[in-house]
């Protein structure tokens, strides 16, 4: 079934961290980590509305400059999320450049930087190109659930901290529901797909009143057509609503029981888990010194989370040409595909 959120690793080789999540029907995308963004074409980067950073080590945050360079003059707004001191770090990035002409760009850029701390405190600030990216403090957004960083009609992003000898955010991206369109029902109504379907999907998922009008516009061999129907008329004829998919993005953490506990609270029963598998388990002592997981530890965590599908990534360069060993070790420890009767989700290229 077609899903609302379509994730893929930024790096087709799975070596570098970073996840792209396309928001279908909206022509936009979410990024998880801002590392090596040069692998993504500008047309993808210009669709980015939100970026969620696990932590600000270079391989997870250095790509901010590239995103900024592509977006200047073309991207109207960008929302960033990160951990402790993230707002100040974004400010320092912006203050490192001279902005004497940016106010003349036809499309001004507003960057909203948000941070969350392990004690739950939050901070937000805005940086506008029209004012040379001077910092403006914003009140923190109140969320009913302390894990929720961002919420929309159709999906939410939640996070919890794990330990990497520094606080690192692990993320859950959750579709609230998936809306299935039945082609035979559309045909029976004598209409075809169009932009109106997106409006209807959002109305259904948001619980809009039955009398809410939806303007249907479509084109077929007989030309262009337009009519108005209510949500109550369209809901049973066109759509089925099924539970949404949950996606996990986990990288840069120790193999500790405390970390597993945090991940269990965030990702128990996750449908699709992207998790770092940096070292082979025979190099576990080295992984411990580096505060990373081995592939076996990643698979064991996936098993404990009852993950339905697993994508290992973020492999150490020491295994160049041998990354298949890391994938095999992680999936052997997970054992999920055989139990669930499903194939593992592939790490599709960006």
N, C-alpha and C positions, 0 to 999 in steps of 0.2 A: 504494500500500500504506500502511496505517495505521502511523504512526511512533510511537516511544516519546516523543520530545521534539518539542514543537510550538512553534516560535518565532514571535513577532510583535513589531513595533516598539511601544513604549509610546505614541508620538505618531502618530496616523493620518496627519498631514500630512508625516511624516518629517523635520520640522525639528529637533525636540529629540532629543538622544541617549537611548538606553535601550532595552533588549530584555527582553521577558518570555518565558520558556521554560516552558511547561506540561509537567509530568511526568505523562503520561497514566496512568490506572489507579491513581494514587496521591493524587489530589486535592491536589497541591501544585505549587509553581512556584519557579523560579529567576529572579532579577533580575540584569541586567548593567547597571550604573550606577544611581545613585540621584538622578536629577535631578528633573524635573517629574513627580512621582508622582500629582499630583492628577487626572490623566487616568484613573487606574486606580481602579475601584470597590473599596471595602473588602473585599468577598468575595474579590477577587484577592489583595490585599495580605495578607490573613490566611492565605492558602495558602503564602506565601513561607517557605521553609526556609533558603535561602542567597542571599546577594547578593554579587556580584563587581564591585568598583569599579575602573575603569580608572585614575583619578587623582582628586584631590580639588579640582579647580576647581569652582566653585559649581554650574554647570549639570550636573555629574556626581555631586554629593554632597549638595547642599542638601536633597534630598528625604528624607534620613535622618530628619529631625525629623518629617516627615509619617508615615513608616512607623512610627516609634516611637509617635506619638500614637495611631495606629489600633491598634497591637498591644498596648499596655499593658492588662493585665487580661484579654486574650483570646488572646495568642500565647505559647506556652510557651518557645520557643527560636528564636533567630535566629543564624546564622553569617555573618560578614562577612569578605570578603577584600579586601586592597588592597596598595599598594606601600609604599615606605619611609616609616617613621614613622606608618603607618596606625593602629596600636594607640593611640598617644598622641593622634592626632586624634579617634578615637572617644571616648577618655576625656575629652578637652576638651569635646566635644559634650555628653556626659552630665553633666559637672560644671557646665555652664552653667545647670542647672535645680535647683530645690529639690525634694527627694524625701522630705518628712516624712510622707507618707501612703501611698506606693506599696507599702510592705511589707504593707499590709492587703488588697491586691487578692487576690481568690480564686484567680486564675491567675497565679503568679509568672512573670516573664520572665527568662531567662538569655541574655545576648548574648555570643557568643564572637567576638572580633576577632582576625584573623590577618593577618600582613603578610609579604611576601617582598621581599628587597632584590636589586638587580642582581648582587651577589656570591653569591647563593644562600642567604644566611642568612635564617632565619625566626624569627618571634616570635608567641606567642599569649597572650591574656589573656581572662579571664572577668569579666563584669559582671552581677551578680544584683540584681534589683529588691528581693529580700528583705533585702539589705544596702545599700540605697540606691545601688546600682550602684558599690560600691567595687571597685577593681581587684584581681584575683587573678591572679598569673602562672601560666601553664600551660607544660608542656614542649612544644617544637615537634614536630609530627607528622612522622615520618620517612617519606619516599616514595622508592620504588625509582627512579623516574624524576624527575629534578630539575625537569622542566617541569610535573609533575602537582601541582595544588593540592588537588583533591578527587576522591575515587574511591568509587564504589558498585558494587554488583553489575552494574548495567545501563548505567552511563555514567561518564564521567570529565570533569573540567575541567582543561585545561592552559593555560599562559600563558607569554608571553615579553615582554620589555621592548622598547619602541620609544621613539624620541626625539621629544619635543615641547618641546624646551628644558627638559625635566624628564623623569624616567622615567614612562612610561605603559605599562600592561599591555594587551596584545592577547590575546584569549581564543579558545580552541578548545573547543567542547562536542562530545563524541564519544559516540555510542551504541556500546556494545561489540558489539551485534548487535541485529537486529530479529526479533521472534518473530511469525510469521504464523499466525493461526488459520484453519483450513479449515472453513467452516460445514457442508459436506457430510459431513465426518468426524464432526463433533459430532452431526449428525442420525443418522448410521449407528450411533453409540454409544447413541443414545436419551437424550442429555443436552442441556441448554441451557447458555448462558453463565451465569457467576456469579463471585463473589469467588474461587472456587477457581482460576480461570484465571490470576489475578495470581500466586497462590502457585506454580502450575506454571511460569509463565514465568520467575520468579525462580529456581526450582530448576534449570530447564534451562540458563539463562544462567550460573548459578553452578557448574555441573558437579556437581550433587548426585548421590550414589550412586543406582544404578538402583532399589534397594529402598526408597528414601525414600517414605513414604506421603503421599498427597495426599487430603484429605477433600473429596469432591465434594458440594456442596449446591446444589440448583436447584429451581425451581418451574415447573410447566407447567399445562396445563388439568386434569390429573389430581391436582394438589395439590403438596405439598412432598416432596422425595426427598433421600436421603443415602446415600452409599456411599464406600468407600475403594479407591483404585487406586494402584499404584506408579508412580513416574516412568517406569520402563521400559515399562509398559503404555501410558501416556498419550502419551509422547513421539512415537512414530511415527504414532499415530493422529490426533493433534490438531494438531501444530505443525510448521512449517518454520522453520528458523533461517537468516537471510540477513544479509549484512554490514550493519552499522549506518551511520547517516548522520553526517557531520561538518559542524558549523556553525561559522563564524568570525564574531567580533564585533571590529571594528577601527575605532577612532576616535581623533582628535587625535594626529596625527603629521606629521612633515616628509616631503616627497617626496624621500627620500635612498636611495642604494644600500644603506647599512647597514640602514635600516629594512626594505627589501625582503628583504634577506638573512635578517633575523630572522623575518619573516613566512613566508618560504619554509620555514624549519625547522619552523615551527609548523603551517602551513596548506596545504602543497603538496597539490594534488588535492582541495581542500575541496569538499564538495557544495553548500553554500549559504553565500555570503559577504555579510555586512552590513558595508559599509565607508563611511566618511564621504566625502562629495563636496561640500565646503563652498563652493568658488568655481568659476566658469567658468575655463577655461584662459587666456582673454584677460586675466584678472586674476591670473596666476601670480605676478607680483612681489608683489602684496598677500598672496597665500596664503603666500609664503615669509616675509614679515614676521610673519605670524600663526602660522607653524609648522603650517599645515594643508595638506591635499591639495586639488588641483583635481579636478574630476570626471574630466577626462581622465587625470590621474595615477592616480586610483582605478581606472578601467577598465583602464589598463595594468598595474597591480599585479594585478588580478583575472585578467588574461590570463596573466601570468607565473606566477601560482599555479595555473593551470589550473582555476580555479573553474568548477563546472558550472552554477551559478546565482548571480545577482548582485542585491543590493538596495542601491542607493545611499541615503544618508540624511544627516542633520545638515547641512542647507542653511543658508547665510548669509541673514539677514533682508534683505539688499540685493536678493535675487532674489525677493521676494514677488510672487506671481502669475506667476513665470517658472520655477518649479522643474522644469517639464517639460524645459527646456533642459539643466539639470544632469543629469537622468536620461538624456536622449538622448546627451549627450556621454560620460557614463560608459559606457553600453552600446555606443556606437559604438567606443570604444577597446578595450573588452573583446572584442566580437565573438564571445562564447562561445555564445550561443543558436543562431546559425546553424551553427556548427561542430559543436556537440553534438547538434543536432536537437531541442532542448528549449526550452520557453518559460521566460522568466525568472520567478523566484519573486516573487509580489506582496508588497508591504509591507502585510500585512493589519492592520486596525485593532485596537487593544487593546479 
